[in-house]
Amino acid sequence: MKTATFFALMGLILLSLPAAAQQPILAVRTNPEVLELAPGGRISFQIELRNGSTYEADGVETSFTSPETLSVKPEKAVRDKVLPFATGVLDFSLDALPGLSPGTQSIPFQVVYSYCIDSSCFQIVEKLSLTVAVVENLSGGLHVHPRGRTPWEFVIAGLGLALFVACLLVGRARRLPMSVHGILLLVVAGALAHGIQAGQARQAQGIATVLCTSCVGIEEARHEAPRLSATAITSLQGLERDVELLVFTAPWCHSCPYAKALVEEMAAATDRLGFRFVNVEDETALARAHGVIASGRTVVPAVVRVDTGEVVFGVENLEARLLRMLGVTP
Amino acid sequence: MRLSLVRRTSQGAGLLLGLFGFTGIGMTHLLFPGLHCYACPLAITICPIGLVQNLVIFGTVPYFWFGAIAAYGLVAGRAFCGWFCPFGTLNDLLGFRKRRIVKSLSYAKFAALGLTILLAWLFADTMFCKVCPAASLEASIPYVFLGVARVNRPFLLHMGTLTGTLAGMILVARFWCRYLCPMGALFSVFNRVSLVHLSLDKRRCTRCAECSPACPMGLEPHADIDDHNCIKCGACTQACSSGALSLRFSPRRTP
C-alpha cells in the first residue's frame, strides 16, 4: 500500500507537469501524512525525498510558511544532496504555539533543488502542503509511524544476523543441538514474516517483473542529455498529422530519463507530436494493452505510437528509430 | 543408478520451474533457489543475486531476501546446486574432467559475492547482471531473437563471459559452481548445518578414496564430508563400494 501510494504520488507529479521542460526527479512526501497535534504539544515528522533518477539532486532546501500558531524547526542538520536512487530524509519538529485552536490546518512548504544533465542544469521548485489535525485529546499518544529506515532497524537486523552467524559457527562443530536449530528457524521465520509484512515480497516481485534494458546488459545505459540534430528537427517539422506517443518508464530504470528527455526534445520541435509519460508500476494494464509486457515481463524504456501500436524498446540509436517510427526519416 | 535417475528428474523439475512462464503465469513472489535470470522471458521466479543488488541500490534492509535464502539454505544447503539449479545442470552436462585444480580458488566465489554487492552499492547499478553467464544465456540471447535487444557491446560482453564460462565448464567439471557462483557462495555457508547432508560411517570406510574421482566438485568426501563446496549430488555414495557414504535428511549428524 505504501509502495503504491509512493508510486501513485510520483506518477501524479510526473503527469501534472507534462508541458514543463524540466521534470522533478525527487518524489516528496511527509511522514506521517497527517500530523496529529494537541494544543501546547510537539510532534516530530519527516520529509522523505526519493530520487528515482540517475541524476544527483543538489542544493536541496526546504522552507515552510507557518501560521502564527505553529512553528516548524529542523531537528538535524539539513542534507543538501540526494544521490541517484537514494532516499533523503529530513527531520523536523512541529510546535503548537499559544492560541492554537482545534481543527485542520495546512502548512504550505516548498522543496527547492537542482540537477544537471551534462552542462544543462535545472532548478525545481516543488510546492506542497503539510496537513495538521489539531485535536484536544490524543488517544493512544501521537500517531507517528516512521516509514523510513531507522537506526533501531539496523541494530535489530545486525543483532539478528550476528545471532544467526553465531549459530552457524556452532553448527560447524557438527553436533548441532536442537535448540540451535530452533533459534535458527526462529530468526529465519521472523525475517521472512517481517519482510512480507513490510511489503518486501511485493517489492521483489515488482523488481523482477520490470525489465530495464540497461540493467541486465541488453544495452548500455545513457546518462547524457539528448541533443536533436538539425536534420532531425527539420524532419520532425515535416510531420503531416498529429501523433501521440506513450513513454513507458520505471522510476529506477537507468535509461528512462534519457528516453523521456529525447521525446520531450522531439515534441518541442513540432506541434504535431504529443506525449505522455507512463509509470509501468502504476499503469500495468495500459502497458499490457500496448504490448509493452511480453511473457509477464514489462520492458522499459518503451515508446509506443498510439495510432499504429508500434513499440520501440530501449535507448540504443533511439532518435533514428523514433524518427523511423514517426515516418519522417531524414 | 536409481539415485542419479532421481537427481536428473529433480534437475528437470528445476529447469521446468525456470521456464514455467510458457504457461502464461506471470512473475511470482518466489525466490529461485539457484542462479536463474529473472529477466528470462519465461521466468516466473526471482533471481536472488539480481534482487539483492537492487535492494542494496534502494537501501532496503533485505529481511524477505535473507529469510528466503536462509530457509532454503537450512533445508538443503548446496544440494540445490546439485539437484535443482538449471545452470548447475548445464555445468553437469558439459563437465567431464572432475579433477581438482586449486582448492583455495574455490573461495573466489565469496569474493564474487562480496564484489557483486559492493559494486551495486558503489555504482547504484546491477553490475553483476551485466556479466552473469546465466543472464547471457537466458536473457541476452532470447531478447535478441525477440527483437527487443540488438547485437551491441553489452551483448558481446555477455557472449564473452558466457564463452569463457562454457570453456571453463568443459575443462573443469562444475567450473562455475566451484569457483565463481555467488549463489553457491550463499548456500555454502549453510552446508554444515543443512538438513540434507552427506553422512560417513567411519567403521565401514576403508579410506580407499574411490569416492574422490567420482566427485564433480573435485572433493575428497572420505576426508571431509561437510566441505562447503559439496553439492550433495550423491555421486560419491554410488562410487563407494563399502557403502560408508550416504545422503541423509535429518537435523542430527554423525560426529
Boltz contact constraints between the chains, C-beta under 6 A:
constraints:
  - contact:
      token1: [A, 84]
      token2: [B, 124]
      max_distance: 6.0
  - contact:
      token1: [A, 85]
      token2: [B, 57]
      max_distance: 6.0
  - contact:
      token1: [A, 85]
      token2: [B, 124]
      max_distance: 6.0
  - contact:
      token1: [A, 153]
      token2: [B, 61]
      max_distance: 6.0
  - contact:
      token1: [A, 157]
      token2: [B, 61]
      max_distance: 6.0
  - contact:
      token1: [A, 168]
      token2: [B, 193]
      max_distance: 6.0
  - contact:
      token1: [A, 171]
      token2: [B, 192]
      max_distance: 6.0
  - contact:
      token1: [A, 171]
      token2: [B, 193]
      max_distance: 6.0
  - contact:
      token1: [A, 172]
      token2: [B, 192]
      max_distance: 6.0
  - contact:
      token1: [A, 174]
      token2: [B, 253]
      max_distance: 6.0
  - contact:
      token1: [A, 174]
      token2: [B, 255]
      max_distance: 6.0
  - contact:
      token1: [A, 176]
      token2: [B, 193]
      max_distance: 6.0
  - contact:
      token1: [A, 181]
      token2: [B, 251]
      max_distance: 6.0
  - contact:
      token1: [A, 188]
      token2: [B, 67]
      max_distance: 6.0
  - contact:
      token1: [A, 188]
      token2: [B, 70]
      max_distance: 6.0
  - contact:
      token1: [A, 188]
      token2: [B, 71]
      max_distance: 6.0
  - contact:
      token1: [A, 191]
      token2: [B, 63]
      max_distance: 6.0
  - contact:
      token1: [A, 191]
      token2: [B, 66]
      max_distance: 6.0
  - contact:
      token1: [A, 191]
      token2: [B, 67]
      max_distance: 6.0
  - contact:
      token1: [A, 192]
      token2: [B, 67]
      max_distance: 6.0
  - contact:
      token1: [A, 194]
      token2: [B, 63]
      max_distance: 6.0
  - contact:
      token1: [A, 195]
      token2: [B, 63]
      max_distance: 6.0
  - contact:
      token1: [A, 195]
      token2: [B, 64]
      max_distance: 6.0
  - contact:
      token1: [A, 195]
      token2: [B, 67]
      max_distance: 6.0
  - contact:
      token1: [A, 200]
      token2: [B, 64]
      max_distance: 6.0
  - contact:
      token1: [A, 201]
      token2: [B, 29]
      max_distance: 6.0
  - contact:
      token1: [A, 201]
      token2: [B, 64]
      max_distance: 6.0
  - contact:
      token1: [A, 204]
      token2: [B, 46]
      max_distance: 6.0
  - contact:
      token1: [A, 204]
      token2: [B, 51]
      max_distance: 6.0
  - contact:
      token1: [A, 205]
      token2: [B, 27]
      max_distance: 6.0
  - contact:
      token1: [A, 205]
      token2: [B, 29]
      max_distance: 6.0
  - contact:
      token1: [A, 207]
      token2: [B, 54]
      max_distance: 6.0
  - contact:
      token1: [A, 208]
      token2: [B, 27]
      max_distance: 6.0
  - contact:
      token1: [A, 208]
      token2: [B, 38]
      max_distance: 6.0
  - contact:
      token1: [A, 208]
      token2: [B, 46]
      max_distance: 6.0
  - contact:
      token1: [A, 209]
      token2: [B, 27]
      max_distance: 6.0
  - contact:
      token1: [A, 211]
      token2: [B, 39]
      max_distance: 6.0
  - contact:
      token1: [A, 215]
      token2: [B, 126]
      max_distance: 6.0
  - contact:
      token1: [A, 216]
      token2: [B, 39]
      max_distance: 6.0
  - contact:
      token1: [A, 216]
      token2: [B, 129]
      max_distance: 6.0
  - contact:
      token1: [A, 216]
      token2: [B, 135]
      max_distance: 6.0
  - contact:
      token1: [A, 216]
      token2: [B, 139]
      max_distance: 6.0
  - contact:
      token1: [A, 217]
      token2: [B, 130]
      max_distance: 6.0
  - contact:
      token1: [A, 217]
      token2: [B, 154]
      max_distance: 6.0
  - contact:
      token1: [A, 217]
      token2: [B, 158]
      max_distance: 6.0
  - contact:
      token1: [A, 218]
      token2: [B, 143]
      max_distance: 6.0
  - contact:
      token1: [A, 218]
      token2: [B, 149]
      max_distance: 6.0
  - contact:
      token1: [A, 219]
      token2: [B, 152]
      max_distance: 6.0
  - contact:
      token1: [A, 219]
      token2: [B, 154]
      max_distance: 6.0
  - contact:
      token1: [A, 220]
      token2: [B, 154]
      max_distance: 6.0
  - contact:
      token1: [A, 295]
      token2: [B, 21]
      max_distance: 6.0
  - contact:
      token1: [A, 295]
      token2: [B, 41]
      max_distance: 6.0
  - contact:
      token1: [A, 296]
      token2: [B, 21]
      max_distance: 6.0
  - contact:
      token1: [A, 296]
      token2: [B, 26]
      max_distance: 6.0
  - contact:
      token1: [A, 296]
      token2: [B, 27]
      max_distance: 6.0
  - contact:
      token1: [A, 297]
      token2: [B, 41]
      max_distance: 6.0
  - contact:
      token1: [A, 299]
      token2: [B, 148]
      max_distance: 6.0
  - contact:
      token1: [A, 313]
      token2: [B, 148]
      max_distance: 6.0
